[in-house]
């Protein structure tokens, strides 16, 4: 009843928004909208989103208001939340090399070292950005003439630098021996002496390795 006891309030209280609607149709529309919103919110992260978001979390600077995502189980995120996180993180700068110092005594080039923990030889590249402001570590994939380079985690980059910094020449030559390409310039090794040394003649003179 409203304030006038002689007038009946015909509005209907909605069980979804807890407000009043004028007609049953409006109540139904409200309910349908609420159900649609709930359904969208509960759609889980997709198979394409999960690996991409995992990579972003591992390699991008995490904003202060998103730090908990580092320890979160990403597979439990909704599709909508994952989409928002991907949009934000994809615009953040790379954090792969944060805190990893590359000594000046280790020049740009390709290197290899044997990981005792993994029991195999690993291959990396050190490269300076075009504006000469940063140096970074990349994983080397593929073969001579078709090298590809991928990101590495901060821990992986740190382990690599610590393993080769005392003798970068040996690590460069190990790359040449294992891959058949000069560790400095990446050119295929064809000369017998270059193959033996694991480095091309021009690069060998340049670095006295």
JOZICOR-V214437 format. One line per field, one symbol per residue. ss: DSSP state (H for helix, E for strand, - for the rest). phi: phi as a letter, one per 40 degrees, with the letter a starting at -180 (. if undefined). burial: I if it has 16 or more other C-alpha atoms within 10 Angstrom, else O. A space follows every 50 residues. Layout:
BEGIN
ss = ???
phi = ???
burial = ???
END
This chain:
BEGIN
ss = -----------EE------EE--HHHHHHHHHHHHHHHHHH--E--HHHH HHHHHHHHHE---HHHHHHH---HHH-EHHHHHHHHHHH----E------ --------EEEEEEE----EEEEEEEEE------EEEEEEE------EEE ---HHHHHHHHHHH---HHHHHHHHHHHH-E------E---HHHHHH--- HHHHHHH--
phi = .cccccbccccbccccbgbbbcbcdcccccccccccccccccccdccccd cccdccccbbccddcbdcccbcccccccccccccccccccccccbdbdgb cbcccbccibbaacccccgacbbabbaccccgcbbbbbccbgbdgacbbb cbcdcccccccccbccacccccccdcccbgbccccgcdcbcdcccccgac ccccccbfc
burial = OOOOOOOOOOOOOIOOOOOOIOOOOOIOOIIOOOOOOOOOOOOIIOOOII OOIIOIIIIIIIOOOOOOOOOOOIIOIIIIIIIOIIOOIIOOOIIIIIOI OIOOOIIIIIIIIOOOOOOOOIIIIIIOOOOOOOIIIIIIOOOOOOOOOO IIIIOIIIOIIOIIIOOIIIIIIIIIIOIIIIIIOIOIIOOOOIIOIIII IOOIOOOOO
END
